[in-house]
Amino acid sequence: MVLFWSNFGIEIEIFCIEFTSGKKFMLTGTLKGDLQYHLRNGSIIIRLIIVNVAVFLVYGLLAVLCFLISNSTITAFLSDNLMAYSSWSGALQKPWTVLTYQFFHISLFHIFFNMLWLYWFGEIFILYLGEKKIFPLYLVGGVFGWLIFALAINYIPALSNGAANSRLLGASAGIMAIVFGAVAIRSDHELRLLFIGNIKILYVALISLVLDLLAVPQGGAGTYFSHLGGALFGYGYVKLWYSGTDLFAFIDTVKNWFKPKSKVKSMYVNRANNQREEKLTDETQKKLDDILDKISRSGYDSLTQQEKNFLFQYSKNS
C-alpha cells in the first residue's frame, strides 16, 4: 500500500467538515457519544471505518484474553464464522461469511492501510457520484471478489491443492471496487503521493494490482484474485451506470415500497415550471462540470467558498 494525501488539500479537516458529511464533526465529550454521533450523522465512509475498527478491536481484545487463559476457543469460533471459505461446501454451510469477512481484520497494518484507502478513494467517489452507491458497491464488490477468489483457488491447478483450507478476510475486495469505481469515473484525477508528487489515480490503482500479482508465488493468490474481482466489479459497475444501467436501481425501488404514499394527487402539469426545471438542471450540470475541472487542474483548495457550498449541496442531494 502507498501512503498519500489527496489534491483536495493538505488540511484533511477542511475537506471532512465542509464536503463529506456537510456537518461538523461535533465532539460530545465522551467516546460513546462521539461514536453514536458519527454512526448517525457521519458519511457512509466514516461509518464503514467505525464498524471495521470496532470489529478489529473486539477481536483483538478477545485474542489477548484467549492468550492469557491459554484457550483459543472463542477466537477460533469467530474466525470460523467470520472468514469466507474458498471451498463451495464451506460457503454453502456458512453463506453469511461472504459478507462478514469484509469487516474482519486481524492485522493492524492490514486494517490501517485498508481504512486509509477506503477513506481517500471513497471521498473521491463521493465527490463525483455521491455517497448513495458506496455501501452496495462495497458489499457486492466484496462478494464478487470472494467469487473470483474461490474460482481461482478451486480451478487453477497450482492453487487447488489448498482449496479446502483457504479462507479470506478483510475489506480489500470491497475497497478495490470503490477504488476502480473512482478510476472509471475520473481516471485522470490526481493524488499527491508522499515523496513522489502528483500521480493519476489510474496509475495508483494499477500499481496496487501489479504488486498483488507479484505476491502470488509467495502465497498471495487469495489476495490478488479477490482484489482483482473487486476491481473488475467496481469498474464495470460505473461504466454500466454511465451507459444508463444502474445495477443497484432496485434498492431505490425497494425503499419506495416502504415509503408512505402521499394523499395529494397532481391534477395538472405546469409546462412553464417543467421548462424552468429543465433549464436549472442544465445550468447545475454545467456548473458542476466547471467545478470538477477546476479541482482536477488546481485542487480542492482552489475553490471559492460558494463553489464548496455548491458541491456539498449537490453531494447531499445525489
C-alpha positions in Angstrom: 0.0 0.0 0.0 1.1 3.6 -0.7 0.7 6.4 1.7 -0.8 9.5 0.1 -2.9 12.6 0.6 -5.4 14.0 -1.9 -5.2 17.0 -4.0 -8.3 18.3 -2.3 -5.8 19.9 0.1 -3.4 19.1 2.8 -5.8 20.1 5.5 -7.9 17.0 5.8 -10.1 18.6 8.4 -11.4 21.2 6.0 -12.4 18.6 3.4 -14.1 16.4 6.0 -16.1 19.2 7.6 -17.1 21.1 4.5 -17.8 18.4 2.0 -18.0 14.8 3.1 -21.0 14.9 5.5 -21.9 18.5 5.4 -22.0 18.5 9.2 -19.2 19.5 11.5 -17.6 16.6 13.5 -19.2 17.5 16.7 -17.5 16.2 19.9 -19.8 15.3 22.7 -17.1 14.9 25.3 -17.4 11.1 25.5 -16.2 8.3 23.2 -19.6 6.7 23.3 -21.3 9.9 22.4 -18.8 10.7 19.6 -19.3 7.2 18.1 -23.0 7.4 18.3 -23.0 10.8 16.6 -20.8 9.7 13.7 -22.8 6.5 13.2 -26.0 8.5 12.9 -24.7 11.6 11.1 -21.3 10.8 9.6 -20.8 9.9 5.9 -21.1 6.2 4.9 -17.3 6.1 4.7 -16.9 7.1 8.3 -19.5 4.6 9.4 -17.8 1.8 7.5 -14.5 2.7 9.1 -16.0 2.7 12.6 -17.6 -0.7 12.1 -14.4 -2.2 10.7 -12.3 -0.8 13.5 -14.8 -1.8 16.2 -14.8 -5.5 14.9 -10.9 -5.4 14.9 -10.7 -4.1 18.4 -13.2 -6.6 19.8 -11.5 -9.5 18.2 -8.1 -8.2 19.3 -9.2 -7.9 22.9 -10.7 -11.4 22.9 -7.4 -12.7 21.3 -5.5 -11.2 24.3 -7.9 -12.8 26.7 -7.6 -16.2 25.0 -3.8 -15.9 25.1 -3.8 -15.2 28.8 -6.1 -18.1 29.7 -4.4 -20.4 27.1 -7.7 -21.2 25.4 -8.4 -20.1 21.9 -11.9 -21.5 21.6 -13.5 -18.0 21.3 -11.2 -16.7 18.6 -11.3 -19.9 16.7 -15.1 -19.8 16.7 -15.1 -16.2 15.5 -12.6 -17.0 12.7 -14.7 -20.0 11.6 -17.8 -17.9 11.4 -16.5 -14.6 10.0 -13.9 -15.6 7.4 -15.0 -16.6 4.0 -14.3 -20.1 2.7 -12.8 -20.9 -0.7 -14.5 -24.3 -0.8 -18.0 -24.4 -2.1 -19.1 -26.7 0.7 -17.8 -24.3 3.3 -19.6 -21.4 1.6 -22.8 -23.3 1.4 -22.7 -24.2 5.1 -21.9 -20.7 6.2 -23.2 -18.4 3.4 -23.1 -15.3 5.7 -19.3 -15.4 5.7 -19.2 -13.9 2.1 -20.4 -10.7 3.8 -18.9 -10.8 7.3 -15.3 -11.4 6.0 -15.4 -7.9 4.6 -15.4 -6.4 8.1 -12.9 -8.8 9.7 -9.2 -7.9 10.2 -6.7 -9.4 12.5 -3.6 -7.5 11.5 -3.0 -3.8 12.5 -1.3 -2.9 9.2 -3.9 -4.7 7.2 -6.8 -2.7 8.7 -4.8 0.6 8.8 -4.0 0.6 5.1 -7.4 -0.7 4.1 -9.2 2.1 6.0 -6.8 4.7 4.6 -7.6 3.6 1.0 -11.3 3.4 1.9 -11.3 6.9 3.2 -9.4 8.6 0.3 -10.9 6.7 -2.6 -14.3 6.8 -1.0 -14.1 10.6 -0.8 -13.1 10.8 -4.5 -16.0 8.5 -5.5 -18.5 10.6 -3.4 -17.1 13.8 -5.0 -18.2 12.7 -8.4 -21.1 10.3 -7.9 -22.5 10.9 -4.4 -22.5 8.5 -1.4 -25.6 6.5 -2.1 -23.8 3.9 -4.1 -20.8 3.4 -1.8 -22.3 0.8 0.6 -23.8 -1.5 -2.0 -20.7 -1.2 -4.1 -18.5 -2.1 -1.1 -20.7 -5.1 -0.2 -21.3 -6.5 -3.7 -17.7 -5.8 -4.8 -16.6 -7.8 -1.8 -18.9 -10.7 -2.7 -17.6 -10.6 -6.3 -14.1 -10.5 -5.0 -14.8 -13.6 -2.9 -16.3 -15.4 -6.0 -13.2 -14.7 -8.2 -11.0 -15.9 -5.2 -13.0 -19.1 -4.8 -12.9 -19.8 -8.6 -9.2 -19.3 -8.7 -8.4 -21.4 -5.7 -10.7 -24.3 -6.9 -9.9 -24.4 -10.6 -6.3 -23.1 -11.1 -4.2 -26.3 -10.8 -1.3 -24.6 -9.0 -3.7 -23.3 -6.3 -6.3 -26.0 -6.0 -4.3 -28.2 -3.6 -5.1 -25.8 -0.7 -8.7 -25.2 -1.7 -10.2 -26.7 1.4 -8.0 -24.8 3.8 -8.0 -21.3 2.2 -10.1 -18.6 3.7 -10.5 -14.9 3.0 -10.7 -11.9 5.4 -10.5 -8.1 5.1 -12.2 -5.2 3.3 -9.8 -5.1 0.5 -12.0 -6.5 -2.3 -14.9 -4.1 -1.5 -12.4 -1.2 -1.3 -10.9 -2.2 -4.6 -14.4 -2.0 -6.1 -14.6 1.6 -4.8 -11.0 2.4 -6.0 -11.6 1.2 -9.5 -15.1 2.7 -9.5 -13.4 6.1 -8.8 -10.9 5.3 -11.7 -13.9 4.6 -14.0 -15.4 8.0 -13.1 -12.3 10.1 -13.5 -9.1 8.2 -14.2 -7.1 11.5 -14.5 -7.9 12.6 -11.0 -4.6 13.2 -9.3 -3.3 12.2 -5.8 -0.3 13.8 -4.2 1.9 10.8 -3.1 4.3 11.3 -0.3 7.9 11.7 -1.6 6.8 11.3 -5.2 4.3 14.1 -6.0 1.2 14.1 -8.1 0.1 10.9 -9.8 -3.1 9.9 -11.5 -5.4 7.5 -9.6 -5.4 5.2 -12.6 -1.6 4.5 -12.0 -2.0 4.2 -8.2 -4.8 1.6 -8.7 -2.9 -0.4 -11.4 0.3 -0.4 -9.4 -1.5 -1.9 -6.4 -2.9 -4.7 -8.6 0.6 -5.4 -10.0 2.1 -5.6 -6.5 -0.6 -8.1 -5.5 0.2 -10.1 -8.7 3.9 -10.3 -7.8 3.0 -11.7 -4.4 1.1 -14.7 -5.9 4.1 -17.1 -5.9 4.7 -16.2 -2.2 1.2 -17.3 -1.2 -0.7 -14.1 -2.1 -3.0 -15.7 -4.6 -6.1 -15.2 -2.5 -5.3 -11.5 -2.0 -4.7 -10.9 -5.7 -7.7 -12.7 -7.1 -10.1 -11.2 -4.5 -8.7 -7.7 -5.3 -9.0 -8.4 -9.0 -12.6 -9.4 -8.6 -13.5 -6.3 -6.6 -11.7 -4.1 -9.1 -13.5 -5.6 -12.1 -16.9 -5.2 -10.5 -16.3 -1.6 -9.4 -15.0 -0.5 -12.8 -17.8 -2.4 -14.6 -20.5 -1.0 -12.4 -19.6 2.6 -13.0 -19.2 2.0 -16.8 -22.7 0.4 -16.9 -24.1 3.3 -14.8 -22.8 5.8 -17.3 -24.3 3.8 -20.1 -27.7 4.1 -18.4 -27.8 0.7 -16.5 -27.8 1.0 -12.7 -27.3 -2.4 -11.1 -28.4 -1.0 -7.8 -31.6 0.7 -9.0 -33.6 -2.0 -7.3 -32.5 -0.6 -3.9 -34.4 2.6 -4.5 -37.4 0.6 -5.8 -37.5 -1.5 -2.6 -37.1 1.7 -0.5 -40.1 3.2 -2.3 -42.2 0.3 -1.3 -41.9 1.3 2.4 -42.4 5.0 1.9 -45.8 6.3 2.9 -47.8 7.3 -0.2 -48.8 10.9 -0.5 -52.5 11.6 -0.4 -52.1 14.7 -2.5 -52.9 14.0 -6.2 -51.5 16.1 -9.0 -54.3 17.5 -11.1 -52.3 19.1 -13.9 -48.8 19.7 -15.3 -47.4 23.2 -15.4 -45.4 23.3 -18.6 -43.7 26.6 -17.7 -42.4 25.1 -14.4 -41.2 22.0 -16.2 -39.2 24.1 -18.7 -37.8 26.1 -15.9 -36.7 22.9 -14.0 -35.0 21.6 -17.2 -33.1 24.9 -17.6 -32.0 24.7 -13.9 -30.8 21.1 -14.4 -28.7 22.1 -17.4 -27.2 25.0 -15.5 -26.5 22.9 -12.5 -24.7 20.2 -14.6 -22.6 22.9 -16.4 -21.6 24.5 -13.1 -20.7 21.0 -11.6 -18.6 20.2 -14.6 -16.7 23.5 -14.4 -16.0 23.0 -10.7 -14.8 19.4 -11.2 -12.5 20.6 -14.0 -11.1 23.2 -11.6 -10.5 20.6 -8.9 -8.7 18.4 -11.4 -6.5 21.3 -12.5 -5.8 23.1 -9.3 -7.1 21.0 -6.4 -10.0 21.4 -3.9 -8.4 24.3 -2.1 -8.6 26.5 -5.2 -12.4 26.5 -5.0 -14.3 29.5 -3.6 -16.5 29.1 -0.6 -19.5 29.4 -2.8 -18.2 26.6 -5.0 -17.5 24.4 -2.0 -21.1 25.0 -0.7 -22.5 24.1 -4.1 -20.5 20.8 -4.1 -21.8 20.0 -0.6 -25.4 20.6 -1.6 -25.1 18.6 -4.8 -23.5 15.6 -3.0 -26.2 15.8 -0.3 -28.9 15.5 -2.9 -27.2 12.9 -5.1 
